[in-house]
């Protein structure tokens, strides 16, 4: 049975991508600490790994063209936040690090979220959910 799950994303400049996510407060798996070919971005308490690969390396795995993130979205990565303020802070950090906001903060009562793109146009959702206020079906 499957023991781990990780995502793979192509990046144009691995060093700049590592710098971007470090500025957002993320850390990296030590396995690829000095690598120019891969970086393991750690997400959440369970340390899900998002592998960042230079585009040429990524293409060698997929044997396919890389999606043009200016024309379409290949994946939406969603991460949780502990508060509305943390959502806002993550967006602020993303913009300061060179990312862009694609979705302004929106409050649905029980869920507050917004979205940013990283340096390569990958879309990230940041969500705070108050499950006690979630509508009952």
KERODREN-245105 format. One record per residue: residue number from 1; residue in one letter; y, z, x of N, C-alpha, C in turn. Coordinates in pm, 1 decimal, always signed. Each point is the difference from the previous one (the first is absolute). Last residue first. Example, Ala and Ser with C-alpha at 12.3 -4.5 7.8 and 13.67 -1.06 7.14 Angstrom:
<nodes>
{node 2; "s"; {-225.0; +708.0; +1285.0}; {+119.0; +6.0; +82.0}; {+109.0; +73.0; -77.0}}
{node 1; "a"; {-572.0; -7.0; +29.0}; {+119.0; +0.0; -89.0}; {+120.0; +0.0; +90.0}}
</nodes>
This chain:
<nodes>
{node 137; "x"; {+2042.0; +617.9; -2556.9}; {-40.3; -114.4; -83.9}; {-74.1; +46.0; -122.1}}
{node 136; "x"; {+403.8; +233.3; +320.3}; {-139.9; +10.5; -44.2}; {-31.5; -119.9; -89.6}}
{node 135; "x"; {+382.7; +52.0; +413.3}; {-27.9; -16.3; -144.1}; {-149.4; +7.5; -28.8}}
{node 134; "x"; {+231.7; +260.4; +413.4}; {-61.5; -129.9; -29.9}; {-30.9; -10.2; -148.1}}
{node 133; "x"; {+179.4; +382.5; +256.2}; {+86.8; -72.9; -91.9}; {-56.8; -136.9; -38.2}}
{node 132; "x"; {-211.8; +292.6; +313.1}; {+17.4; +84.3; -118.6}; {+87.9; -67.7; -104.6}}
{node 131; "x"; {-81.2; -194.0; +433.4}; {-110.1; -21.5; -93.9}; {+12.4; +87.6; -124.2}}
{node 130; "x"; {+339.5; -215.3; +353.0}; {-14.6; +133.6; -56.0}; {-103.3; -12.1; -111.8}}
{node 129; "x"; {+124.3; -316.7; +453.6}; {-53.7; +11.1; -135.5}; {-15.0; +147.0; -38.8}}
{node 128; "x"; {+245.7; -373.3; +371.1}; {-17.9; +142.0; -29.0}; {-45.5; +7.8; -145.3}}
{node 127; "x"; {-3.9; -422.4; +391.2}; {-2.1; +56.8; -134.9}; {-13.1; +151.7; +1.6}}
{node 126; "x"; {+90.9; -503.7; +282.4}; {+0.6; +144.4; +24.8}; {+18.3; +66.4; -135.5}}
{node 125; "x"; {-166.5; -510.6; +211.4}; {+46.0; +79.6; -113.5}; {-2.0; +145.7; +42.9}}
{node 124; "x"; {+12.8; -492.0; +283.3}; {-45.5; +138.1; -8.3}; {+67.5; +66.6; -118.6}}
{node 123; "x"; {-102.0; -530.2; +233.9}; {+65.8; +85.9; -98.4}; {-69.1; +134.7; -12.0}}
{node 122; "x"; {+78.7; -393.8; +405.2}; {-102.9; +67.3; -79.6}; {+70.1; +100.3; -90.0}}
{node 121; "x"; {+223.7; -276.9; +337.4}; {+6.6; -34.4; -141.1}; {-110.5; +59.7; -85.2}}
{node 120; "x"; {+105.6; +67.8; +480.7}; {-73.8; -123.5; -24.4}; {-4.0; -39.7; -146.5}}
{node 119; "x"; {+210.9; +403.1; +164.6}; {+57.1; -107.6; +80.1}; {-65.9; -134.9; -24.4}}
{node 118; "x"; {-43.2; +335.6; -403.6}; {+4.2; +29.2; +143.0}; {+54.6; -122.3; +74.4}}
{node 117; "x"; {+118.4; +154.4; -516.9}; {-82.5; -88.8; +80.6}; {+14.2; +41.7; +145.5}}
{node 116; "x"; {+43.4; +297.8; -485.0}; {+63.9; -61.3; +115.9}; {-96.0; -98.5; +64.8}}
{node 115; "x"; {+94.9; +309.7; -502.6}; {-77.8; -79.7; +92.7}; {+81.9; -56.5; +113.9}}
{node 114; "x"; {-52.6; +433.9; -407.9}; {+81.7; -107.0; +54.6}; {-86.5; -77.3; +99.1}}
{node 113; "x"; {-23.5; +431.5; -418.0}; {-44.3; -81.8; +111.1}; {+99.9; -106.0; +39.9}}
{node 112; "x"; {-182.1; +436.5; -346.5}; {+122.3; -46.7; +65.2}; {-43.6; -81.2; +120.8}}
{node 111; "x"; {-218.1; +226.9; -489.7}; {-18.8; -68.5; +127.7}; {+133.7; -52.8; +49.3}}
{node 110; "x"; {-37.5; +239.5; -406.6}; {-111.1; +64.3; +69.8}; {-24.2; -62.1; +138.2}}
{node 109; "x"; {+389.4; -153.9; -226.7}; {-25.4; +131.4; -57.3}; {-109.4; +74.2; +74.6}}
{node 108; "x"; {+169.9; -425.3; +132.3}; {-67.7; -19.4; -128.2}; {-31.7; +133.8; -66.9}}
{node 107; "x"; {+346.5; -229.7; +402.6}; {-57.5; +122.1; -54.6}; {-58.9; -28.3; -138.2}}
{node 106; "x"; {+139.7; -276.6; +486.4}; {-10.3; -7.7; -145.5}; {-72.2; +124.3; -50.3}}
{node 105; "x"; {+250.0; -256.3; +476.2}; {-63.2; +116.2; -64.2}; {+8.4; -9.7; -152.9}}
{node 104; "x"; {+4.6; -465.3; +252.5}; {+85.7; +118.8; -0.1}; {-72.0; +116.3; -69.1}}
{node 103; "x"; {-209.1; -430.5; +256.4}; {+0.3; +67.8; -129.5}; {+81.4; +127.6; +7.7}}
{node 102; "x"; {-43.1; -281.7; +372.8}; {-25.1; -104.0; -100.2}; {+1.7; +59.6; -140.4}}
{node 101; "x"; {+207.2; +117.1; +524.9}; {-43.1; +51.4; -130.0}; {-23.8; -118.1; -92.8}}
{node 100; "x"; {-53.3; +1.4; +554.9}; {+89.6; -26.9; -112.2}; {-57.5; +60.5; -127.7}}
{node 99; "x"; {-24.9; +93.9; +582.6}; {-63.8; -50.2; -121.3}; {+103.2; -28.7; -107.4}}
{node 98; "x"; {+86.7; +203.6; +441.4}; {-0.6; -146.6; -4.6}; {-69.6; -60.9; -119.1}}
{node 97; "x"; {+101.8; +476.5; +120.7}; {-92.8; -51.8; +99.8}; {-10.6; -152.8; -3.8}}
{node 96; "x"; {+267.3; +245.5; -313.8}; {+54.6; +31.1; +133.3}; {-87.9; -57.7; +111.1}}
{node 95; "x"; {-153.4; -33.8; -445.9}; {+116.6; -86.8; +20.6}; {+58.5; +22.6; +139.5}}
{node 94; "x"; {-353.0; +280.7; -127.3}; {-47.5; -138.2; +10.0}; {+115.6; -95.4; +28.0}}
{node 93; "x"; {+95.5; +456.5; -85.9}; {-58.1; -19.2; +132.5}; {-45.9; -144.8; +19.0}}
{node 92; "x"; {+154.5; +119.7; -425.0}; {+110.5; +6.4; +95.6}; {-51.2; -26.2; +142.2}}
{node 91; "x"; {-317.1; +40.6; -341.7}; {+74.4; -125.2; -11.2}; {+113.7; -5.1; +101.2}}
{node 90; "x"; {-241.0; +398.3; -30.1}; {-84.5; -103.6; +58.3}; {+70.7; -135.3; -5.9}}
{node 89; "x"; {+207.5; +365.4; -212.5}; {+6.7; +12.9; +145.9}; {-83.1; -107.8; +68.9}}
{node 88; "x"; {-16.2; +36.0; -472.7}; {+131.5; -47.9; +44.3}; {+12.0; +2.9; +152.1}}
{node 87; "x"; {-387.9; +184.2; -186.9}; {+3.3; -143.9; -27.3}; {+130.0; -57.8; +54.2}}
{node 86; "x"; {-39.5; +460.8; +10.3}; {-80.1; -61.3; +106.5}; {-8.0; -151.4; -19.3}}
{node 85; "x"; {+212.7; +257.7; -329.7}; {+80.6; -2.9; +120.8}; {-74.9; -65.2; +116.2}}
{node 84; "x"; {-219.5; +83.9; -405.1}; {+91.7; -112.7; -15.1}; {+83.9; -15.4; +126.9}}
{node 83; "x"; {-466.2; +233.3; +81.0}; {+117.0; +22.9; -83.3}; {+80.3; -128.9; -13.8}}
{node 82; "x"; {-410.1; +28.3; +246.5}; {-7.1; +133.5; -58.8}; {+116.2; +30.5; -92.2}}
{node 81; "x"; {-250.5; -491.0; +103.3}; {+102.1; +87.7; +57.1}; {-10.6; +133.9; -71.8}}
{node 80; "x"; {-340.8; -469.8; +94.7}; {+61.7; +102.0; -83.9}; {+102.7; +79.8; +78.4}}
{node 79; "x"; {-168.7; -537.4; +33.4}; {-18.0; +131.8; +58.6}; {+72.4; +101.6; -87.6}}
{node 78; "x"; {-190.8; -553.7; +6.1}; {+66.9; +110.4; -68.4}; {-34.8; +131.6; +67.0}}
{node 77; "x"; {+7.5; -574.8; +74.4}; {-51.2; +125.3; +52.1}; {+79.1; +113.6; -62.7}}
{node 76; "x"; {-121.4; -535.1; -110.7}; {+101.3; +103.5; -23.0}; {-63.7; +131.5; +41.9}}
{node 75; "x"; {-87.0; -558.1; +121.4}; {-50.2; +133.8; -28.5}; {+119.8; +91.2; -27.6}}
{node 74; "x"; {+54.8; -466.3; +65.9}; {-144.8; +0.2; +16.6}; {-61.6; +134.0; -32.6}}
{node 73; "x"; {+458.8; -294.8; -151.0}; {-47.8; +131.5; +42.1}; {-151.3; -3.4; +8.7}}
{node 72; "x"; {+407.1; -406.2; +57.3}; {-93.4; +69.0; -87.8}; {-42.9; +133.1; +59.1}}
{node 71; "x"; {+333.6; -291.8; +200.2}; {-33.7; -81.6; -116.4}; {-90.3; +70.9; -100.2}}
{node 70; "x"; {+138.6; +180.9; +422.4}; {+128.1; -38.0; -60.9}; {-23.4; -78.9; -128.9}}
{node 69; "x"; {-357.1; +140.4; +286.4}; {+48.4; +109.7; -83.5}; {+139.0; -25.8; -57.0}}
{node 68; "x"; {-426.2; -308.4; +152.3}; {+143.3; +4.6; +27.6}; {+60.5; +103.7; -93.4}}
{node 67; "x"; {-523.1; -17.3; +189.8}; {+90.3; -16.3; -113.9}; {+145.1; +10.0; +46.5}}
{node 66; "x"; {-394.8; -175.8; +319.4}; {+62.6; +126.2; -38.4}; {+99.0; -27.3; -111.8}}
{node 65; "x"; {-460.6; -292.9; +114.4}; {+143.3; +12.4; +21.7}; {+48.6; +137.0; -46.4}}
{node 64; "x"; {-504.7; -42.2; +170.8}; {+81.2; -46.1; -112.4}; {+146.7; +12.3; +37.2}}
{node 63; "x"; {-403.5; +190.6; +213.6}; {-21.0; -145.8; +2.2}; {+78.2; -66.2; -112.7}}
{node 62; "x"; {-43.3; +485.7; +143.6}; {-5.8; -53.2; -136.0}; {-34.4; -148.1; -6.5}}
{node 61; "x"; {+44.1; +245.6; +421.8}; {-94.2; +71.0; -87.0}; {-20.5; -74.1; -131.3}}
{node 60; "x"; {+318.4; -156.1; +312.0}; {-132.7; -19.3; +59.2}; {-107.4; +71.3; -82.0}}
{node 59; "x"; {+458.0; +49.8; -115.4}; {-52.1; -132.9; -38.2}; {-138.8; -24.1; +58.3}}
{node 58; "x"; {+227.0; +394.4; +127.5}; {-34.7; +5.6; -141.5}; {-62.5; -132.4; -45.1}}
{node 57; "x"; {+180.0; +20.3; +432.3}; {-124.6; +76.9; -8.4}; {-49.1; +5.4; -144.2}}
{node 56; "x"; {+415.5; -201.2; +75.6}; {-105.8; -82.8; +61.0}; {-135.2; +71.4; -6.8}}
{node 55; "x"; {+393.3; +231.5; -153.4}; {-43.6; -107.4; -89.2}; {-113.8; -82.9; +59.3}}
{node 54; "x"; {+45.7; +510.4; +144.7}; {+82.5; -118.6; +19.1}; {-57.9; -114.9; -83.3}}
{node 53; "x"; {-103.0; +481.7; -181.2}; {-46.3; -95.4; +101.3}; {+103.6; -109.0; +20.0}}
{node 52; "x"; {-104.3; +524.1; -233.4}; {+101.4; -101.5; +23.2}; {-47.7; -88.0; +115.0}}
{node 51; "x"; {-244.2; +352.8; -374.6}; {-0.2; -62.4; +131.6}; {+106.8; -107.9; +4.2}}
{node 50; "x"; {-78.2; +460.5; -284.0}; {+49.5; -135.5; -20.7}; {+10.3; -59.6; +139.3}}
{node 49; "x"; {-285.1; +444.5; -205.0}; {+57.2; -78.6; +108.4}; {+43.2; -136.9; -50.9}}
{node 48; "x"; {-63.8; +531.3; -199.8}; {-39.5; -138.8; -21.3}; {+70.9; -81.3; +107.4}}
{node 47; "x"; {-13.8; +509.2; -62.3}; {+17.3; -92.1; +112.5}; {-64.9; -136.3; -21.9}}
{node 46; "x"; {+57.3; +403.5; -291.6}; {-133.6; -43.4; +39.3}; {+3.7; -103.6; +111.8}}
{node 45; "x"; {+404.0; +179.5; -186.4}; {-78.2; +112.3; +49.7}; {-139.1; -41.0; +47.3}}
{node 44; "x"; {+384.2; -385.5; -0.1}; {-47.2; +108.2; -86.0}; {-83.4; +105.3; +68.3}}
{node 43; "x"; {+51.9; -449.7; +259.4}; {+64.4; +20.9; -129.2}; {-65.8; +117.8; -72.1}}
{node 42; "x"; {+57.3; -268.6; +522.8}; {-68.3; +102.2; -79.9}; {+80.3; +30.4; -125.5}}
{node 41; "x"; {-64.6; -440.5; +354.1}; {+98.9; +81.1; -71.6}; {-74.1; +97.6; -90.8}}
{node 40; "x"; {-143.8; -288.6; +443.6}; {-55.5; +62.3; -120.8}; {+99.4; +95.7; -62.2}}
{node 39; "x"; {+6.7; -467.0; +333.9}; {+52.2; +135.4; -18.2}; {-54.2; +51.9; -132.5}}
{node 38; "x"; {-72.1; -437.6; +400.0}; {-25.9; +67.9; -126.8}; {+68.0; +136.5; -0.9}}
{node 37; "x"; {+27.6; -317.4; +369.8}; {-74.8; -81.8; -94.4}; {-22.2; +64.3; -135.9}}
{node 36; "x"; {+191.7; +176.8; +419.8}; {+92.3; -105.9; -42.3}; {-62.5; -86.3; -108.0}}
{node 35; "x"; {-91.9; +541.8; +169.6}; {-45.5; -135.6; -27.7}; {+115.2; -92.2; -38.1}}
{node 34; "x"; {-50.3; +498.2; +107.8}; {+63.6; -90.4; +96.0}; {-34.5; -146.1; -22.7}}
{node 33; "x"; {-162.6; +342.6; -309.7}; {+129.4; +48.7; +48.2}; {+72.5; -99.4; +91.5}}
{node 32; "x"; {-418.5; +21.6; -304.1}; {+68.1; -121.4; +44.8}; {+135.6; +31.6; +62.9}}
{node 31; "x"; {-290.2; +351.9; -156.7}; {-95.4; -98.4; +50.2}; {+69.7; -123.1; +58.2}}
{node 30; "x"; {+208.1; +384.9; -239.3}; {+5.2; -7.2; +146.7}; {-91.9; -106.6; +60.4}}
{node 29; "x"; {+256.5; -19.0; -484.8}; {-127.9; +46.6; +52.9}; {+3.0; -15.3; +152.2}}
{node 28; "x"; {+464.3; +67.3; -261.6}; {-101.7; -100.8; +27.3}; {-125.1; +63.2; +57.5}}
{node 27; "x"; {+452.5; +145.6; -348.1}; {-59.4; +8.6; +133.1}; {-111.5; -104.4; +10.2}}
{node 26; "x"; {+492.5; +72.9; -308.8}; {-144.4; -18.7; +8.2}; {-47.9; +16.4; +143.8}}
{node 25; "x"; {+466.1; +7.9; -177.2}; {-70.4; +127.7; +8.7}; {-151.3; -12.1; +5.9}}
{node 24; "x"; {+371.1; -337.8; +9.0}; {-22.8; +46.7; -136.5}; {-78.0; +131.2; -2.5}}
{node 23; "x"; {+83.4; -222.8; +409.7}; {+129.6; +44.4; -53.1}; {-12.2; +49.4; -144.0}}
{node 22; "x"; {-375.9; -195.1; +203.7}; {+26.8; +128.9; +63.5}; {+131.7; +57.5; -53.0}}
{node 21; "x"; {-119.5; -433.7; -129.4}; {-74.8; +101.8; -73.6}; {+15.2; +138.5; +62.2}}
{node 20; "x"; {+216.3; -366.8; +219.8}; {+45.5; +9.4; -139.2}; {-69.7; +115.1; -72.4}}
{node 19; "x"; {-147.0; -115.1; +435.2}; {+128.5; +69.5; +4.4}; {+53.7; +22.4; -141.9}}
{node 18; "x"; {-384.1; -260.3; +47.0}; {-31.2; +139.5; +32.7}; {+128.1; +83.5; +2.0}}
{node 17; "x"; {+52.6; -460.3; -55.2}; {-60.7; +59.5; -119.7}; {-34.7; +146.5; +23.8}}
{node 16; "x"; {+161.3; -254.2; +363.1}; {+107.1; +26.2; -97.1}; {-54.5; +63.6; -127.3}}
{node 15; "x"; {-314.8; -133.6; +327.6}; {+85.4; +107.3; +53.1}; {+110.0; +36.3; -100.1}}
{node 14; "x"; {-281.6; -370.7; -98.9}; {-69.7; +128.4; -13.1}; {+87.3; +116.3; +48.0}}
{node 13; "x"; {+127.3; -480.4; -208.7}; {+24.7; +70.5; +125.0}; {-55.8; +141.9; -13.2}}
{node 12; "x"; {-83.2; -311.4; -349.0}; {+55.6; -92.7; +98.2}; {+16.9; +65.9; +136.6}}
{node 11; "x"; {-383.3; +130.4; -374.1}; {+138.8; +27.5; +34.5}; {+45.6; -97.6; +107.9}}
{node 10; "x"; {-425.3; +99.0; -404.2}; {+55.0; -74.3; +113.9}; {+146.1; +38.2; +22.7}}
{node 9; "x"; {-407.8; +312.7; -216.4}; {+121.7; -75.6; -26.4}; {+43.3; -75.8; +124.3}}
{node 8; "x"; {-439.7; +296.9; -253.2}; {+46.1; -73.2; +116.8}; {+121.2; -82.2; -38.9}}
{node 7; "x"; {-278.9; +480.1; -178.7}; {+62.8; -128.2; -30.7}; {+43.1; -64.0; +130.7}}
{node 6; "x"; {-407.5; +378.7; -134.3}; {+126.8; -27.6; +63.7}; {+45.8; -139.5; -39.0}}
{node 5; "x"; {-399.9; +420.9; -87.0}; {+69.6; -114.4; -56.2}; {+128.7; -18.1; +78.6}}
{node 4; "x"; {-527.5; +264.2; +40.3}; {+143.0; -8.6; +24.2}; {+55.4; -124.7; -66.3}}
{node 3; "x"; {-454.8; +119.0; -57.0}; {+48.9; +129.0; +46.2}; {+150.4; +0.3; +22.5}}
{node 2; "x"; {-415.0; -278.8; -304.9}; {+125.7; -7.6; +73.0}; {+49.6; +139.5; +36.8}}
{node 1; "x"; {-527.9; -85.5; -61.6}; {+119.1; +0.0; -83.8}; {+124.3; +0.0; +87.5}}
</nodes>
